[in-house]
């Protein structure tokens, strides 16, 4: 998560193994999903979401 006070903006990004000092804060997926910016701020979620158990086209169509 990173933010810009003058612009009133918050950005959620994917977690990385090494966080550069001053580059933001690590926020897990659960807390990122619950994040609510201050009133008047914008929140931009730039995370790549991958569902662990996403249905395949065959299972979605009912073919197993």
N, C-alpha and C positions, 0 to 999 in steps of 0.2 A: 504494500500500500504506500502510495506517495501522495503528497498534497501540495497545494499552492495557496497560501493564505490570501494574497492580493486578488487572485482570480476566484477564490471560493470554490476550488475544484479538488476532487479526490479521485485517484485512479487506483483500481485494483488490478494487479498483475499476477502472473503465475509465480509460484514459489521457485526460487533458485537455490542451489546448494550454497553458494557463497554470496553473501550480501555485502556490497561495497558500502563503506561508511558514508552516511549522508544520502544514500540512494533510496531510502524508504524503510519500511518496516515489514517484517514477515507476518502474514496473517493466514491462518489455516482456512480451509474451505468452509468449515462450519461458521466461523466468525466472519469471514468475508461475505457469506450469504446473509448474515444478520446485520451487517453494517448499515447504519443509517447516517448519512451526512448531516451536519448542522443545517438548520433552516436557512434556505436561500443558497445553499451550496449545490453543486452538481456532482453526481457520482458516475464515473465511467468504468464499467467492468470490462477489462481487457483480457480476462483470463480465458484460456482455451479450456472448454469443458469437455471432458471425456467421460461417458458413462461406463462404469465397469461391466455392467450386465445389460448392455444395449441389445435389444432384440435384433436378430438377423432377419433379412427379408423373408426367409423360409418360415421362421417361427412366428413372425408378425402375420403371415398369411395363414397360419394354422397348420402348416405342413411341418411334421417333425421327422 
